[in-house]
Amino acid sequence: MSHEPGADPPAPAGSFLIVRLGALGDVVHAIPVVAALREAHPGARIGWIVHPRFAPLLHLVEGLDHVYPLERRSGAHAIRDVRRDRYDVCLDLQGLIKSAAVARFSGARRVIGFSRPLLRESAAALAYTESGGDGGGHVIDKNLSLLTLLGADTRARRFPLRIPETPVVSCTREILGVGRDGPFALLNPGAAWPNKRWPPERFGEVARQLRERLGLRTAVLWGPDEATLAAAVARASGDAARMAPQTTMVEMLALAQASSVLVSGDTGPLHLAAAVGTPVVGLYGPTPPGRNGPWDPRDTVVSSHGSCACVFKRQCTARTWCLEQVTADAVTAAVISRLGAA
């Protein structure tokens, strides 16, 4: 279905607009909603309002017709396009006052959001015409549960992503010296929350152990302002790990798909890798793995969440961070176990 924002849309079999502005992991966790809507309403139009940073990822989602980047300074333009495209239903999957306001101003006849106990900001409920949902499990299931109000199947967790070819994969293989089809691991030491970052020397020790025990070479992912962190991991590995090229979000997705396993804290790259079916080992402290962790039952979590003093807090005031309790030996064992279950 082809239709440009701002043009008069055809008479739809139903049209649905998703509001999930960010962050990366949360956007990934909302992608199954597109798949469920498309399966329930094959002829419908489906759009998504998102922060511009994450628009390139959404352009890879099969079944998603329109992506509306919501610029902070020119957000009125996106809202104008959305209103002209006349959506029937708007789903606020974020539950903030800001996202609820965007949903309300979309012009949709039905504005659906989570019930008050599930909202991060309860005042968001004032913008909804309907509310519901179940927040008892994983955040993916929470998102899908909102579709019960639309009669859609909420059981499937599908991520219909078109992964483009990119030179970054062959470049990484060349850096590691593993050949065209050789296996390699990925480590992602960065995180937006400081207390989600496992010490770089322990990441390096995991890379060293994977080289010694499995013969597996390792590439270290890094983003803006993380080059020093990635270099510290590589140094600590004793040459078992090398820095990957700096990647865009889309390139990271392709690199994750090509890798054998990814080790990361609760950050966007972990959820990207899980979405494309790459085995992952998650390191969890301030966030609960049952809600935010990998959703494939074969994936592994090494968690110190039960002893965390800063649950759901970006900054930790404790003298010792909970993630410092996680040992390199435990993580290496988790990787070996996960690869055995692949």
N, C-alpha and C positions, 0 to 999 in steps of 0.2 A: 504494500500500500504506500503510495507516494503522495505526500502533501506537505507543502511548505507552511511554516508558521506565519500567520497573518493573512493567508488566503481564506476564502470562504470554504469550509470543509464540506465534503459530501454528507448526505444524510447517513449517519452511522448506525451500525447495529448496536450501538452502545459506545460510550467513550469514557475513558478512565484516566485520571491524572494522579500521579504519585508526587508527593512532596517529601523528599528526604534530602536535605541540603548537604549533609556531611555527617561524620567524618568518613575517611576511606573505608574502614572496616564496617561501619554502619551502612554505608552505601552498598557494599558487597552483600551484607546480610539481607538487604531488601530486594536484591535481584530476583529471588524465587517468586516474589509477588508478581512480577511481569510474566513469568512462565505460567503461573497458576491462572492469571487473568486471561492470557492468550489461549490456554487450553479450554477454559470455560466459555470464552467469547471469541471464537476464531475471527470474526469479522469486525471486531471492535477497533477503535483507535486508542492507543495507549501512549501517554506522554509522561514526562518526568521533569520536575523543576529541581535543579541541583546547583551547588556552588560550581563556578566555572572550572575550578581545579580538577573536579571529578568528571566533567563532561566527556573527556576522551575515553574513559572507561565505559560509560553508558552508551557511547556510539558503537561499542562492540556487542551489545546485548541484542540477540535475535528476538524479534517480536515487539521491540520498542520502536514506535514510529517517530516520536519527536523528543528531543532533548532541549530544554529551555534553561540556559545558564543564567542564574540570577546574580547579576553584578550588584555589589553593595551600593555603588553610586548611581547606577542606571537601572535599578530593579524595576522601575515603572515600565520600562520597555518590555521586559519579559512578561510582566503581568498583563500588559496590553495585548501581547501576542496570544497569551493563554486565553484571555477573555474573548478575543476574536475567534479562537478555535472552538469555543463553545463545548466544554466538557460537561458530561452529565453527572459524573461522580468524581470527587476529589478525595484521596486518601492521605491523611497526614500521618506518616509513619515516624515522625520525630517527637511530637508531643511537647514542643516548646511554644511559648507565646508567639515567637517570630514565625515559626513554621505554620502554626494554626492561623495566624493572620494572613499569610500567603495563601493558604488553602481557602480561607473565607473570601478573599478578594479575587480568587480565580474565576468566580462567576458560576461555578458548578451548582446545580440544583441540590445535590446531596453532598454534604461535607462530612466525612466520616473520620473519626479519630478514636483513640483509646479512651476507655472509661477513666474517671478521675484517679482511682488508686494506682493506675498504670502510668500516669503522666509524670514527667519530670517537673513540669510547671502546671499546677492544677488549673490555673486560670485559662489555659489553652482550651479547656472544655467549653468555654463560652462561645467559641467559634463554630462548634460542630452542630450539625442537624441530627446526627446519630452517633452513638458511641458503643463500644464493646471491646472484645478482645480478651485474650487469656495470657497473662504474664508469668505463668508458673514454670515455664521451661526455658529452652534456648531462645535467644532473641530472634532467630529465624522463625521459630514456631510462633512467637508472639506476633511478628509481622503478618504471617500467614493467617493467624487466627482472626484478624480483622476482616478477612474475606468471607467469613461465615455469614456476615450481613449481606453478602452479594450472592450467596449460594454457590460459591466456588469450592473446589476441592482444596483443602488446606494441608494435605498429608505429604505431598511431594516436595522435596528440596532439590530443585533443578536450577542449574546456572548455565543458561544458554548463551555462551560466550563464543564469538568468532575470534580466534587467536591469530593475529597476523604474523607472517614471517618477518624476522628482523636480524640484521647482521650482528646484533649484540650477542646472540647465542653462539655463533661460530667464533666470534672474537673471544668470548669467555673460555671456550674450549681450547683455543690456541694459547691463551694466557696460562691455562692449567696444564697444557700438554696432554690432553686426554683423547685426542682424536675426534673424528666426526661423530661417532656413536658412543663414546666412552662415558661411563657414569661419573657424576660429580654431585657433591652436596653444596647447599647454600646455607650460609649463616647470616642472620639479620640482627646485628647488635643494637641498632638504633630504635628509638621510641620517642614519641612526643612527650610522654610523662617520664620525668627522670627516674621515678621509682619503679618503672617497668623495665629498666635497663639492667641486664645481668652484666657483671664485671667483664671487661674485654679479655682479661687474661684467662678467664674460664672458657669463654668462647674459643680462644686460641688453643687451650688444652683439649677441648673436644675435637677440634680439627686435627691435632696431633694424634689423638687416640684413634680417630677414624682412619687416618693414614696408616698407623701401625697395625690395627686390628682388621681392617677391611680393604686396605689399599686404596682408599677413597680420597681423591683430591677435593679441595673445598674452595669455593669462591665466597668472598665477603661482600654482601650488598651494602650500599651506602647511598644516601641522598644528600640534599643540600646541607652544608654545615656538619657533615658526618665523616668527611675524609680522614680526619685525625683519629676518630674512633675506629674506623675500619682498618687503618694502618696499624693501630695498636693491637688489634686482633691478629692481623697477619704476622706481626713481629713475635707475638706470644706463641704462635703456632710452630715456630721453628721451621718455617718454609713449607709447612703442610697446607697452608692457605694462602691465597693471593687475593688481592682486591679485584672485584669485578669492575667492568667499566661503569661509570655512573649511568643510570638508566632513567628513562621516563616511566610513568606508571604502566603504559602499554608494553614497553620493552621488558619491564620487570615481570609482567604477566607471562610473556613468552619465555623468559629465562626460567621462571619457576616451573612452567610446564615441561621444560627440557631437563630439569634436574631430577635427581633420584630421591632427594629428601630436603626439607627445609627446616631449620631450627630457628625459632624466633620467640620473642615475647609477644604479648597481646597487642599486636600492631597490624596495620593494613597489609603489609607483605605476607604475613601468616595467613590472613583470610583470603588474599588473592590466590596464594598457592593452593589452599584447600579448595577453592572454587573451581580450579582446573584439575583437581584430582591428584595433585602431588602429595605424597606422604609428608606429614608435618609432625614435628614435636614442639609443643608449646610450653613456654616457661611462664608460669602464672603466679602473681603475688597479690597486688591490690585489686584485681578484678576476678570474679568467680568464673572458673572454667566451665561450670555447668551452664552458665548463661552466655558467656562470650567466647567459649573455647571452640576447638575444632569440632565439627558435627559428624564426621565419618567415625563410626565406632572403632575402626582400626587405628585411628590416629591416637597419639599419646600425649599426655600432659604431665609435666613435672611441676608440682604446685606446692607453694608455701602459703597459700591463701588462708588456711586455717589459723595461722599464727600471725597474720598481717595486722599491723596497728594502724594502717592508713587505707582501709578498704574504700574504694571509689574516690580516693583523694589523689590529685596530681602531685602534691608535695607531701613528703613524709618527714615528720619531726622526730621519729624514733632514732635512737643512737645507732642502731643496726637495722638495715633494711631487710625485709623478709626474704627477698630473692637471694640475699647473700647466704641463706641456709641451703640453697640448691647447689649441689656439687657437680663438678664436671663428670665424675664417674657415673652419677645417676643419669645425667643427660645422655652420655654415650651409650649406656645400657638401654635407654629408651629408644635411641636411634636404631640400634641393632635389633631390638625387638620389633620396631615398626617396619623395618625393611624385611624382616622375616615374615611379617603378616601381609606384605604387599601382594 
